[in-house]
Amino acid sequence: MQFLVYIIAYPLLWIISILPFRILYWFSDFVYLIVYYIIGYRKETVRYNLALTLPNLNTKERLLIEKKSYHHLCDMFLEMIKTMTISPKEMSKRFHVTNPEIFKHYEKENKSMMLLASHYASYEWLLTMNNQTTLKGIAVYKKVNNIYFDRLVRNIRTKFETELIVTRETITFIAKKQKENIACVYGLASDQSPKLDRIFHYYNFMGIEVPVHTGAEMIARKYNLGVEFIKVKKVKRGFYEATFIPIAKNAKETPEFQITHEYIHEVEKQILEAPEFYFWTHKRWKHQKTEIQVSSPK
């Protein structure tokens, strides 16, 4: 059944990937109408999250952010599909790193970097940065249940020479690379809610005390990696800018949880600048330390 679904879907995905960007975004507008008005994909969750974290805004203001966020969600999904056939030259025009010289520091010292991202703007196209450094690009990802679509996702995300590893392989993989003295860039998005059995620390995120991922900090401190936050800005439809923001030069020298706290602060600032580009469909605030009186998502 998995293979049947894949062979039916793949031709459509390939056709979408070869569409000119102008037509791609016309199609995205159509998909938005289906996803938002007909399917209503996780609409209750999005409204709950927005009401919880942006209580200073009125209902009309939050509704505008909600609609814009769905528009962006559809754009980003189709942009990921577009990556199947996009040329490196076209990608370099659409995803720009403002301070790539940060890579030079790590290359010169042959030092590995922990690159912390968030589910904001075009986190999928972050994988294209690998062509701007001699450091080996490694991205930690979650497997897709359908093995054929998982292979497709891997092919898309590794198109620009980034290597993918699943979460459970992270520590073993990094330990091996450190032992071999191979400098890498390890990319993780750590702004989602950890599993209940992996909660080690709570922190204030968007005004709410919630459990936060500490695995990236733990690994960075253990192997004394440099830590950078990558802030992605949507310049206009189909065009993005990414900027490195230093968090720690030598993670081992930082107090416990400082890296995690600074990361959360940077994610918050990014969201508050333009909340419509955040991934509001995830149930990020489902495990609050103190329950807030807001209608729960269904």
C-alpha positions as CSV (number, residue, x, y, z in Angstrom):
1,M,0.0,0.0,0.0
2,Q,2.8,2.4,0.8
3,F,4.4,1.8,-2.6
4,L,1.0,2.3,-4.3
5,V,0.5,5.6,-2.7
6,Y,4.0,6.7,-3.6
7,I,3.8,5.7,-7.3
8,I,0.5,7.6,-7.6
9,A,1.8,10.7,-5.9
10,Y,5.3,10.9,-7.3
11,P,4.4,12.0,-10.9
12,L,2.2,14.8,-9.5
13,L,5.0,15.9,-7.2
14,W,7.5,15.9,-10.1
15,I,5.1,18.0,-12.3
16,I,4.7,20.5,-9.4
17,S,8.5,20.7,-9.1
18,I,9.0,21.8,-12.7
19,L,6.4,24.6,-12.6
20,P,7.8,28.1,-12.9
21,F,7.7,29.9,-9.6
22,R,4.9,32.3,-10.7
23,I,2.6,29.3,-11.5
24,L,3.8,27.4,-8.4
25,Y,2.5,30.3,-6.2
26,W,-0.8,30.4,-8.1
27,F,-1.1,26.7,-7.3
28,S,-0.1,27.5,-3.7
29,D,-3.0,30.0,-3.5
30,F,-5.4,27.3,-4.6
31,V,-4.0,24.8,-2.1
32,Y,-4.4,27.4,0.6
33,L,-8.1,27.6,-0.1
34,I,-8.4,23.9,0.2
35,V,-6.3,23.5,3.3
36,Y,-7.7,26.5,5.2
37,Y,-11.3,26.8,4.2
38,I,-12.3,23.3,3.3
39,I,-10.0,20.9,5.3
40,G,-9.4,23.4,8.1
41,Y,-6.1,21.6,8.8
42,R,-5.3,22.0,12.6
43,K,-7.2,25.3,12.7
44,E,-8.2,24.8,16.3
45,T,-4.6,24.2,17.3
46,V,-3.4,27.3,15.5
47,R,-6.1,29.5,17.1
48,Y,-5.3,28.1,20.5
49,N,-1.6,28.7,20.1
50,L,-2.1,32.3,18.8
51,A,-4.5,33.2,21.6
52,L,-2.2,31.7,24.2
53,T,1.0,33.4,23.1
54,L,-0.2,36.7,21.6
55,P,-2.9,37.7,24.1
56,N,-2.1,41.4,23.5
57,L,-3.6,41.1,20.0
58,N,-7.3,41.2,19.3
59,T,-9.3,38.5,17.5
60,K,-9.1,40.3,14.2
61,E,-5.3,40.8,14.4
62,R,-4.8,37.1,15.3
63,L,-7.1,36.0,12.5
64,L,-4.9,37.9,10.0
65,I,-1.8,36.2,11.3
66,E,-3.6,32.9,11.1
67,K,-4.5,33.3,7.4
68,K,-1.0,34.5,6.5
69,S,0.6,31.6,8.3
70,Y,-1.5,29.1,6.3
71,H,-0.5,30.9,3.1
72,H,3.1,30.6,4.1
73,L,2.7,27.0,5.1
74,C,1.4,26.1,1.6
75,D,4.2,28.1,0.0
76,M,6.9,26.3,2.1
77,F,5.5,22.8,1.3
78,L,5.5,23.5,-2.4
79,E,9.0,25.1,-2.2
80,M,10.2,21.9,-0.7
81,I,8.8,20.0,-3.6
82,K,10.3,22.5,-6.0
83,T,13.7,21.6,-4.5
84,M,13.5,18.3,-6.4
85,T,14.4,20.0,-9.7
86,I,15.6,23.5,-8.8
87,S,19.1,24.4,-10.0
88,P,21.9,25.5,-7.6
89,K,22.1,28.8,-9.4
90,E,18.4,29.5,-8.9
91,M,18.6,28.5,-5.3
92,S,21.5,30.8,-4.6
93,K,19.4,33.7,-5.8
94,R,16.5,32.8,-3.5
95,F,18.2,31.8,-0.3
96,H,21.0,34.2,0.8
97,V,23.3,34.0,3.8
98,T,24.1,37.5,5.0
99,N,27.2,36.7,7.0
100,P,28.8,33.5,5.5
101,E,32.2,34.6,6.9
102,I,31.1,32.9,10.2
103,F,31.9,29.6,8.4
104,K,35.5,30.8,7.9
105,H,36.1,30.9,11.6
106,Y,35.1,27.3,12.1
107,E,37.0,26.2,9.0
108,K,40.2,27.9,10.2
109,E,40.0,26.2,13.6
110,N,38.7,22.9,12.1
111,K,36.0,23.1,14.8
112,S,32.5,21.7,14.6
113,M,29.4,23.9,14.9
114,M,26.0,23.2,16.4
115,L,23.5,25.2,14.2
116,L,20.2,25.8,16.0
117,A,17.2,26.6,13.8
118,S,13.5,26.9,14.4
119,H,10.4,26.0,12.5
120,Y,10.2,29.4,11.0
121,A,10.2,30.8,7.4
122,S,12.1,28.5,5.1
123,Y,13.8,26.0,7.5
124,E,13.8,23.4,4.6
125,W,16.0,25.6,2.4
126,L,18.6,25.9,5.2
127,L,20.0,22.7,3.9
128,T,21.3,24.5,0.8
129,M,23.9,26.4,2.9
130,N,26.2,23.4,2.7
131,N,27.6,24.7,-0.6
132,Q,29.0,27.7,1.1
133,T,31.5,25.9,3.5
134,T,34.0,23.1,3.5
135,L,32.6,21.9,6.8
136,K,30.5,18.7,6.4
137,G,26.8,19.5,6.7
138,I,24.7,17.2,8.9
139,A,21.0,17.6,9.5
140,V,19.1,15.7,12.2
141,Y,15.6,14.8,11.0
142,K,12.6,12.6,11.9
143,K,11.8,9.7,9.6
144,V,8.6,9.7,7.5
145,N,6.5,6.6,8.2
146,N,6.1,5.7,4.5
147,I,9.5,4.3,3.5
148,Y,9.2,5.5,-0.1
149,F,8.3,9.0,0.8
150,D,11.1,8.9,3.5
151,R,13.5,8.1,0.7
152,L,12.1,11.0,-1.4
153,V,12.4,13.4,1.5
154,R,16.0,12.3,2.0
155,N,16.8,12.8,-1.7
156,I,15.3,16.3,-1.6
157,R,17.1,17.3,1.5
158,T,20.5,15.8,0.5
159,K,20.4,17.4,-3.0
160,F,22.9,20.1,-1.8
161,E,25.3,17.5,-0.3
162,T,23.9,17.7,3.3
163,E,23.9,14.3,5.1
164,L,20.8,13.3,7.1
165,I,20.8,11.4,10.3
166,V,17.9,10.4,12.5
167,T,17.7,11.6,16.1
168,R,18.7,8.4,17.8
169,E,21.9,8.3,15.7
170,T,23.0,11.8,16.7
171,I,25.3,11.2,19.7
172,T,27.0,8.2,18.1
173,F,27.5,10.0,14.8
174,I,29.0,13.1,16.4
175,A,31.3,11.1,18.7
176,K,32.6,9.3,15.6
177,K,33.3,12.5,13.7
178,Q,35.0,14.1,16.7
179,K,37.2,11.1,17.1
180,E,38.1,11.3,13.3
181,N,38.8,15.0,13.7
182,I,36.2,15.9,11.0
183,A,34.7,19.3,11.4
184,C,30.9,19.4,10.7
185,V,27.9,21.7,10.9
186,Y,25.2,19.9,12.9
187,G,21.7,21.4,12.2
188,L,18.8,20.9,14.5
189,A,15.4,22.5,15.0
190,S,14.8,22.4,18.8
191,D,11.7,24.6,19.3
192,Q,9.1,21.8,19.4
193,S,7.8,20.0,22.5
194,P,9.9,17.1,23.8
195,K,8.3,13.8,24.7
196,L,7.1,13.4,28.3
197,D,9.8,10.9,29.1
198,R,12.5,13.3,27.9
199,I,11.6,16.4,29.9
200,F,14.6,17.7,31.9
201,H,14.0,21.4,32.0
202,Y,11.2,24.0,31.8
203,Y,11.6,27.5,30.5
204,N,9.4,30.5,29.6
205,F,8.7,30.4,25.9
206,M,6.4,33.1,24.5
207,G,5.2,33.8,28.1
208,I,4.4,30.2,28.9
209,E,6.4,27.9,31.2
210,V,6.9,24.7,29.0
211,P,9.4,21.9,28.7
212,V,12.2,22.6,26.3
213,H,14.6,20.4,24.3
214,T,18.1,20.3,26.0
215,G,19.7,17.6,23.8
216,A,21.4,20.1,21.5
217,E,23.0,21.9,24.4
218,M,24.0,18.7,26.1
219,I,25.8,17.5,23.0
220,A,27.4,20.8,22.3
221,R,28.8,21.1,25.9
222,K,30.0,17.5,25.8
223,Y,32.1,18.0,22.7
224,N,32.8,21.7,23.2
225,L,31.2,22.7,19.9
226,G,30.6,26.3,18.8
227,V,26.9,27.1,18.8
228,E,25.1,29.5,16.4
229,F,21.5,30.4,15.9
230,I,20.4,30.8,12.3
231,K,17.8,33.5,11.9
232,V,15.8,33.2,8.7
233,K,13.9,36.1,7.3
234,K,11.3,36.0,4.5
235,V,12.2,38.9,2.3
236,K,9.3,38.3,-0.1
237,R,7.5,35.3,-1.6
238,G,10.2,32.7,-2.6
239,F,13.1,34.7,-1.3
240,Y,14.8,34.4,2.1
241,E,17.8,35.7,4.1
242,A,19.6,33.7,6.8
243,T,21.9,35.3,9.4
244,F,24.1,33.6,12.0
245,I,23.7,34.8,15.5
246,P,26.5,33.6,17.9
247,I,25.4,31.8,21.1
248,A,28.6,30.2,22.3
249,K,32.1,30.0,21.0
250,N,33.0,27.1,23.3
251,A,29.9,25.4,24.6
252,K,31.8,23.6,27.5
253,E,32.5,27.0,29.1
254,T,28.9,28.1,29.3
255,P,26.7,27.6,32.5
256,E,24.1,24.8,32.3
257,F,21.0,25.7,30.3
258,Q,22.4,29.1,29.1
259,I,22.6,27.9,25.5
260,T,19.1,26.6,25.6
261,H,17.8,29.8,27.2
262,E,19.5,32.1,24.6
263,Y,18.2,29.9,21.8
264,I,14.6,30.3,23.1
265,H,15.1,34.0,23.4
266,E,16.2,34.2,19.7
267,V,13.3,32.1,18.6
268,E,10.9,34.4,20.5
269,K,12.4,37.5,18.9
270,Q,12.1,36.0,15.5
271,I,8.4,35.1,16.0
272,L,7.5,38.5,17.4
273,E,9.0,40.3,14.4
274,A,6.7,38.5,12.0
275,P,4.5,35.8,13.7
276,E,2.9,34.7,10.4
277,F,6.0,32.8,9.3
278,Y,6.1,30.5,12.4
279,F,4.8,26.9,12.3
280,W,1.7,27.3,14.5
281,T,0.2,24.0,13.6
282,H,2.3,22.1,16.1
283,K,1.0,21.6,19.6
284,R,4.1,23.3,21.1
285,W,2.4,24.4,24.3
286,K,0.5,21.2,25.2
287,H,2.7,20.4,28.3
288,Q,2.5,23.6,30.3
289,K,4.0,23.7,33.8
290,T,1.0,25.8,35.0
291,E,-2.1,25.5,33.0
292,I,-3.4,28.8,31.4
293,Q,-7.1,29.4,31.0
294,V,-7.4,29.2,27.2
295,S,-9.7,26.9,25.3
296,S,-7.8,23.7,24.5
297,P,-7.4,22.5,20.9
298,K,-9.5,19.5,20.0
